[in-house]
């Protein structure tokens, strides 16, 4: 009986914290919040697509005779905006860290009633209904407010506990009182199985897309690489082939990313990806000798196999 009461007392003992969040931890928390909200995920996808489209446009516009009219200021502006969007979490973390430094070291406790935090200049008692969900990163627990954009968040670094074993107790408290932001997709659930099927199908589709792009890259330079069948000066399609090769490689990388955590699909995807990349390597072997004519409008292959560039 006494042993049972002692066990209950240990279980109910608050988890004690002592920390001052760093810039890196705050930036990591902001990124974790973005990944856990629809708006954050949409911004991330928009950033990736913007950079990809800009890269393809820049490569295409530098090809052929029109390369002198390439709108470099436009591309530079897009790159600058993308860099600013990427750096935004770090910039926000810098401002938050300055505020945290003025407050001083944070000490607190976490138990089933909530979170209690104290600094040299303030104290706060936070009930669980203010932060009903949380996400976990390798270094942090990030508590999120109930609104869809998770405007409010609270950072609890794992290093804030004195004993690493207390991290498990802290996680247990959070699991009892809060909901993981990704709980709907927990392993074994219907949504998780649906995502797995979707990821597998998406991976196969991306591999087929990569193979198709490599085929188009091969077709783009076929006339220039076969002077016996297509004699004379040809249009310089090497830059177009390079763009297609790059897009094909991105498709293969996307296929691997979709299934990298799925043991069943990972091996199959890896084998297929290697075969597809070997096809791309064959095309690159043909395109490589032409790359010194990148900005030329025309190209011809000499009797010794070297390519001559013509800018007219």
HUKA-V663212 format. One record per pair of residues at least 12 apart in sequence whose ideal C-beta (glycine too) atoms are under 6 Angstrom apart, sorted by the first residue. I is the first residue (numbers start at 1). J is the second residue. Records with the same first field share a line. If there is no record, write none. Layout:
# HUKA-V663212
I: J, J
This chain:
# HUKA-V663212
14: 109, 111
15: 110, 166, 169, 170
16: 109
17: 108, 160
18: 107
19: 106, 157, 160
20: 105
21: 100, 155
23: 93, 94, 97
25: 157
26: 93, 96, 97
27: 89, 90, 93
28: 137
29: 140, 142, 155
30: 89, 92
31: 89
32: 135, 137, 142
33: 150, 153
36: 135, 181
37: 149, 150
39: 149
47: 82, 85
51: 82
54: 75, 78
56: 243
58: 75
59: 243
63: 239
64: 297
65: 297
67: 295
103: 119, 121
104: 119, 120
106: 119
110: 170, 173
114: 126, 127, 128
128: 177
131: 143, 145, 154
132: 146, 178
133: 178, 179, 181
134: 174, 178
135: 181
139: 158
140: 155, 157
141: 156
142: 155
199: 258, 259
200: 265
202: 258
203: 255, 258, 259, 269
206: 251, 254, 255
207: 255, 272, 276
209: 251
210: 248, 251, 252, 276
211: 276
213: 244, 247, 248
214: 248, 279, 280, 283
216: 244
217: 241, 244, 245, 283
218: 283
220: 237, 240, 241
221: 237, 241, 286, 287
224: 299
225: 286
227: 301
233: 298, 300, 310
234: 299
236: 293, 296, 298, 299
238: 287, 290
239: 294
241: 287
245: 280, 284
248: 280
252: 273, 276, 277
255: 269
256: 269, 273
289: 307
290: 307
293: 307, 309
296: 309, 311
297: 311
298: 310
